[in-house]
Structures are given as C-alpha cells and as structure tokens.
Amino acid sequence: MQATPEDAFLYISPIGYRKSSSCGYCRRKGLGHSYFARATSMRPSSYQALVDRCWRRSGSLLYRPNQRDACCPHYTIRLDSGRIRPTKDQRQAVNRFNKYIIGDFYAKEAARLYPKSREQARKRDTEFDLVERIHEAERSLLKEPPEPSHTFTVTLEPDEFTEEKFLIFENYQKIIHRESSSSISREGFKRFLCSSPIRREKFTAPDGRERQLGSFHQCYRLDGQLVAIGVLDLLPDCVSAVYFLYHESIHRFSPGKLGALREIALAIEGGYRWWYPGFYIHTCPKMKYKIDFSPQQILDPDTLGWVELTDDIIKKFDDHGLLHFQEVEENIAKTESSTKQEALQLESGGAEEEMNLEDDCDSDEESPLFKSDMPGIPSIEEMSQMDLDRIAVRLNRGYIYAGDLFEWHNESITSEGTAKALVAELVAAVGPEFVHDICLDFRRH
C-alpha cells in the first residue's frame, strides 16, 4: 500500500464489546455493556460522524454504550442554539454575574457617561439577547472610565496541560466531586482532558465564515486568576461539551449554568449551530439540568435519527430510563392524525462525561457485539457482505491492507476472537458507510 497522508483517516484500534465493571451513575456492579475503541488521530468531521452515532470520548478512549441492556441508558442530545429559549433562572444567573463583575459604581457612572438611547434601553429591558448578555461584563468590551469592580476575560486556548489548569481540576475534583487526593493526578488530568485525538484545523462554512475546529479549553479568568475551564470539541456542525470544571470560590454564581450558556453562545457566534451537552441519563438526577436548556433533540439509537425532545418523549422513559422510540413515534402519529394538531412544541431541555472508563475497557468480560442486540448495529449477515479486505492498516513499518494480514483470508467474521471478527465489529460500531475512512492503527506506542 502506498504512503498515506497523516490527515486522511480516522486512526483507530478496536478494544471490543465489554461488560462494565460498575455503573458510574447508580454504582451498581457489572450492569451494561459498551463498545470500546482507541483513537490515535482523527479529523473533527470524523468525530462529528461518531457523536451522531451515539459515541463519546474520554481522552483518546472512544465508547458507544448499549442502551438496551444498561441500568442507566445513555442518550445523545443536542440543542439548536439559534432557537434557544433561556429560562428566567438562566437569565437571572447571567445578569447577576454581570452585575457582580461590573459593580454598582461602574453601572451608575457608565449610565451617566455613556447613556443609551430610548430605543436601546427599551430593547434591553424587553429582549434577552444571549450573545450580547454573555459578553456584557468582559473587560475588553467595557467602556472606560470608570473601571469595573472586577476584570473578567474568557479565552479559547489549545487543550494543553498547564499547572494552572491542573490546580483548578484538583480543586474541583476534591471539593465539588469529593474525590480523595490520592485519586487525583496530573497524569489522569492529562489523559482525560488534555490528550484529545481530534486534530485542530480551520473550516470554511458554506456562508464563507471560517471557524476553528478541534479540541480546546475555554478558560475563564477573574482578576487575572483562572477560575473555570470548559473542555470543548469544536466540530463542523456543533460545539460538543466534554467537561466543565471550576474553582469552589465561584460556586455561588452557578458556574455550570453560565458555562453552558456561554457554550451555546459560541455555537451561535461561530455558526456551529448545535450544542451537544454530552449524554443524557434519565435515571440520574444530576443529569436533569441538561434538559433545562431548550429546545433539544434526542438521538434514536435504533434509527440514528433525531427526535424532538418533548414532554411526551420524556414521559415515555420507563422505570429504567429506556425509551422505546418506535412506540413514541406511533403514538405521536396517531395523536396527530386524530386531532390534526400542529407539530408538538419543544419542551425545556451542560457537560460531564464519566472519567473512569479505563477499567471498563480493560475488563476480561468481552462479549460478541453481533449477539448483543445493541441498537443501530448491522447484523452479522449484513457485515458478511462487506469487503473488509481493503481497510487500511498502519503498522510500525508502514501501511498495508487488512487483506494482507497473516491468516486474514483463512478467518471469518463469525469466528469470535479472530482479527477479522474484531475488525468487523469495529466497522459495524463506527458505521459501515465509513469503512474507507478507517485506518486500523496497530503500531506499538
């Protein structure tokens, strides 16, 4: 096989379909499975395709949960940023924080020195422009004199390790998540939040606007001190929230809520459109805040199609949090047919992903994916019709095709544990339509 450009493929290596050692949400043991893989390098567009097929990442570890056998099913949700309807509580959080930053003296003097027109004042009192309000207290946008009470800045920086960032992580995990000091390490922080396989690049949208893609840290500084970090994956069609962490000193300002609103504002400003707050888990009370932002859609893992997240949808989650989309859609269709109502209005619809997934992907309890009844996975019969021989493989000595591997042509995807079966499972989980975008990375690292 000829040499291939570094940016040509999704470089990935399969780990397999594994049983979880324990649930990170309800803490029950050995319930549920996920398919795991490890990404070495990938374009933002490749990861966009994965998140739209129920995948998420933890560092370079990729995982796709099986909603059907999970105690706490994971669902992908997204918000259309251009249609956001901030709640009264969300508006108050932004205004309260801005007032703290600016201070009463600045507010009075600025009103005297730089008075708004009657039309501007009326518009501000009657409309809440999220993008305008989210930037309102930033030092670079404030007219001076006078000086505000505090200096607040937000910068988008590469997702690289610094001691300053680690100290915020350490404080957050220890105080907010109540983790022991022994479980918090620089290596863990680097692996989870500073080692993204997503390559940074520029993207020119159809409207001509250029935007950044890749993994970044959105850093919040108050009076020169780092106080919060939003870990983001900027993808062609979305701002995907990976994690949000903050120092305990700003807890009273509802930083998680402010961070989510700022990420949504970024999606509006940058033309990304969608904001993905990470998996929604209906059975986990700590996840309920994610659907406080609206309007949202939820990904049907069977059809990989998006469904409006309405009250009717939420009510259809059963006691285990498993949503039967086909039943919901049939009921909605019957209701629409009989009452001739307009389309259902969206209801109120953020982001922390499980960190400790390494133990799960290293579990010895491996199962065959094609016997899993996992939603959205092609059957073994369908996969048998695919030509897997021409999948690219990267070894230490260079590139070859899968068909050139030793014993490949003597193996079958129905023979569990063989290289061909392992590759077939990976292609099925990633999506057969992306078979030519995959490069199996079997180098020794």
N, C-alpha and C positions, 0 to 999 in steps of 0.2 A: 504494500500500500504506500502511496506517495505521501510525503510530508504534508501535514495539515496545519493551517493557521491556528494559533492558540485560541482565537475567539470564535472558532467555527462550531463548536459543540457544547452540549451540556456534559461536562465531565463528571461521571457518577459511578459509584461502585455499589452493588447490591449488598445488603446485610440480610434481609429476609423478613418474613412474616413472623412476628414474635409475640408471645404472651407477655403482658405487662406484669412486672413483679408486684406492683401495688398501684392503686389509683392515687394520683397526686391531688385529687379533689375530695373524695369521700374516704380515702385512706384504707379502703378495703383491699384485701390481698388477692392477687392473681386473677383479676377480672378484666376481660377485654384484650384485644389484640390490636397491633398496628403493624403496618408495613414500614420497614426502615431502609434507608439508603444513606450513603455519604457522598456529598458533592465536593469536588475539588475546585471546580471553577464553572461558572455559568453566566450567561448574559441575563440582564434584567428581564428580557422578554421570555426567556426560558422559565424563570421563576414565576412570572405572571401566569404562564400556562399551568404551572403546578398548583398555585394557590387557587386557581379556578377549577381544580380537580381535587379539592379537599386536602391538599398538602400544606404543611407549615414547616418552618425550620427552627432549630435550636442550635445556633452556631452553624457548623457545616453539616450537622445531622439533619436529615430530612425525614419526615414521618407523615404517614397517612393513616389515621385511625379508622377502625371498623365500627361504624355507628351501630351496627346491628347487634353486636354481642357485648357492647360496653355498658358498664354500670352508670357511667356519666358520658353519654354520647356528645361528641364534639361536632359543631356545625359551623361552617364558614358563613359569615355575614358581611354585608357591605352597605355603606351609606352613600347616597348620591349627594355630593357636597353642595351642588348648586341648588338643591331643594331643601336644605336643612331648615328645620324649624326649632330654633333654640327655645327651651322652656324658660319659664320665669326664673327658676332656680339657677339655670345656666347663665342667663343674662345678668342676674344679680352677682354671681361669682366673678364674672369679668369686670363689672362696674366696681365692685368692692375692692378688687385687687388694684385696678387702675387708680382708684381714689387714694389707696394707701401709698402707692408709688409717687403720685403727683403731690399729694398733701394739700391741706386746706388753704395755706397761704398762697401756694402757686396757683391753685384754681381761681382764687379771688383776683389775684393780680393779673393773671393771664386773661381773665374775662374783661378786666378793665383796659388792659393794654392792646389786646387783640380781640375786640368784640366780634361776635358772629352776627351775620345779617339776620333779619327776622325769619327769612325763609330757611336759612341754615339751622337756626335754633329750633324752628318748628319741626323740621325734618328729623333732627336728632332726638327730639322728645317723642316723636311718633313712630320712628323706624329704628330697628336694631340691625345695623349693618355689621355682620360678624367680622369681616376682614378689617373694616375701619376700627372697630372697637378693640379687636385683639392686638392691634399695633398702637393704640392710642397713647399708652404710657411709655413707649420706648423712647429712650433719651435722644436718639437721632432724629425723631420726628417732633420733638417738643420745641416750641419757640422760646427763646431766652433773650433777655432776662424775664422773670426771676429764675432761680434754679429749683427744680423739683426736690421733694424730700429725699428721694432715693434715685439711684441710677439703675435702670433695668435694660438689659440687652439680651437678644436671642440670636445665636449664630448657628449655621448649618456647617458642621465640620466632618472630616473623614472619621470613620469608625475605628480610630486607632487608640491604643492604650495610652493613658497618662496617669500619673499618680493622683492628680487632682480628681479625675473621673473615678478612680478606684475608691477614694475616700468617700465619695457620695454613695457608691454601691455598697460599701461596707456599712455605712450608717443606715442605709435603707433596709438592707437585709437584717441587720441586727435589731433595729428599733421598730421598724414597721412590720417585718415578717418574723421577728423574734427568733432568728436563727442564732446558733451558737457561734462564737468567734472561730472555733476550730473548723467549722464547715464553710467558712468564707475565705477564699484565697484569691490572690492575683491571677493565678493560672486559670481558676474557674471563671473569673470575670472575663479574662481574655478569650477563653474558649467559647463562652456563651454569648458575649456581646461585642467582641472585638475581632472576630475571626470569620467574617462573612465570606462565603464563596462567590457572592454576586459581584461581578466586575462593575466598576464605575465607568460611565460613558455619557456622552451627550446625545440627546434625542431631539429631532426636529419634528414637531407635530404637523398635521395637515394644514393647520392655520398659520404655519410659518414660525410659531414660537419655539424657542429652544429651551429645553429643561434638562436638569441633571437627573441621572438615573444611577442606581447603586445603593449601597448601604451607608448610612450617615448617622451621626449623633447630633441631635438638635440640643444645643447647650444653652441653658438659662442661667444668667448671671445677675445677681442682685448686689449692688455696690461693689462690683468687681469680684465677688465670690461666686463660684459655681454652686448652684442650689438645686438644679434638676437637669435630667438628661432624658430626652425622648429618643429611643433607638428606632430608626426608621429604615424601611426598604422602599426606595422610590422606584416605582416600576412604570412601564409605559402608560398604563391606564389606572394607576392607583397610588395612594400613599398607604403603605402597609405598616401598621404599628407592630413592632416586635416586643418592646418593653418600655415602661416608663418608671423612672426612679427619681427620688427627691430626698433632700435633707429634712430631717424632722423639724427644723426651725421654721419651715414654711407650711407645715401641715394644716394650720388654721385657715389657709387660703384655698383649700380644696384643689391642690395642685394637679391631681389626676384629671379632674374635670377641666381645668384650664388647659392642660396639655392636650387633651382630646380635641378641644375646640380649636386650639392653635393648629393641630394637625389637619383638621377639616378645613381651616382657613388656607393652609398651604396647598391642599388639594384644589381649592377654588382658584387661588392666585396662579399656581403653576400649571393649571389646565390638566391636572391628573384625573379630575372628576370624582373618582371613587375613593372612599376612605375605608380600609379594612381594619377593624379593631381586633383582629385575632379570632380564635374560636369562641363561639358562644356555647355555654354548657347550662342548659335549663335547670338541671338539678343542683347547681352550685350557686348559693345565694350571693357569693362575692362577684359572680358574673352578671348579675341582674342589671348593673349600671350600664352595661354595653348597649342594652336596648332602650336606654333613656334618651339616646340620640336618634332622631328620626328625620326622614323616612328611610327604612332599611329594607334590604332583600336578604333572603336566606337561600343557600345553595342546596338543591335537592341532590343528595349523593347518588341516587339511582340514575337519574337522567342527566345530571350535571347541568341542569337548567336553573335559572334564578326565579324565585317566587317572592311575591310581595309579603313582607313580614307584617301581617295584620293581627288584630286581636283574635280573629278566628283561627289563624295559624297557631298562635301561641297557646290557645286553649286546647288545641289538638295534641299537644305533647302529652304522652301518657305518664304514668307514675314514675317511669324510669327515664323520662326525658326523650324517648324515642318518638320521632314524628313520622307518621305514615302519610307521606305527601300525596300519594295517589288517592287515598281516601279523602283528604282535604280538598284536592282539586275537583274530585267528583261531586262533593257536597257543595262546593262553591258554584260549579257549573249548574247544578240542579236549582240552587237558590237564584242564580242569575236568570235562568230560563223561566222559572215560575213567577218571579216578581218583576222581571225586566228592569232591575236596578242598574245604576251605573257601576263601574268598577269599584271594588271596595277601596275605601280610603286607607292610606298607610297609618299605622299607629306608631306611637313612640318607640323608637328604638333606644379610646378605650383600649391599654392593652398589655396583658401579661400572659406569657406562654409558660408552660411548665419547663423548669430548668433541668430537673434531674431525670433526663431520659436516657442517659448513658447506660444505666443498669438494665433498663428495659431492652435496649437493642443488643446488649451482651448476654441476654438470657439464653439458656440452653433449650428452652421450651419453644423450639421452632415448629411451625405447622405449615402445611402446603397452602399457598394462597388460593389455588383454584378449588379447594374444598371448603373455603371459609364462608361462602355466601356473603362476601363483602360487597356493599353497594358499588355500582359503577365499574365493576371488574369484568372484562370479557371472559367468556368460558374457555376452557382448555381446548375445546373443539375449534373455536374461532381462532385461537392463537396458533393452532396446528397448521392453519392455512397460511400463516405469515412466513415470509422469507427472513429468517433471523441471521442467515449466514453473512450478510453484508453490513452488519453492525460494526462500527469502528471500535477498535480496542487499542488502548495505549499501554505499552509495556516500557520497561526501563530502556530497552534497546530501540524503541520506535513504535510505529503504528503498523497494525495488521488488521485483518478482518476476523470476526468471530469464527467464520468457517475455516480459518487457517489454524485454529487452536487444536492442540493434540487431543485426539479422541472425539472431537466435536461431531463428526459425521456418524459416529457409532452410538451417539446418545439420542435420547428422545425427551421431549419436554414432559412426558408422562412419567419419566423415571425420576422420582424425587431425590434431590440431593446432587444431581448431576449439574455440570456447568450450564448446559443448555436449558435445563428446567429453571435454574436460578435466573438466567437472563430473560427467559420468557415471563417469569413473574415480574421482574423489574419493568419490562416493556408494558405489560398489562396494567401495572400500577401507575406508570407515568402516562400511558395513553398510546395505543398502537399507532395513532396518526403522527406521533413524534419519533418514530423508530429511527429515522435517518438523522435526527438531531442529537441522538445519544452517542457518547463515546465512553465505553467502559474503561475506567481508569484503574488498571491493575498494577500500577507502579508501586514499588516499595518506597515508603516515605520515611 
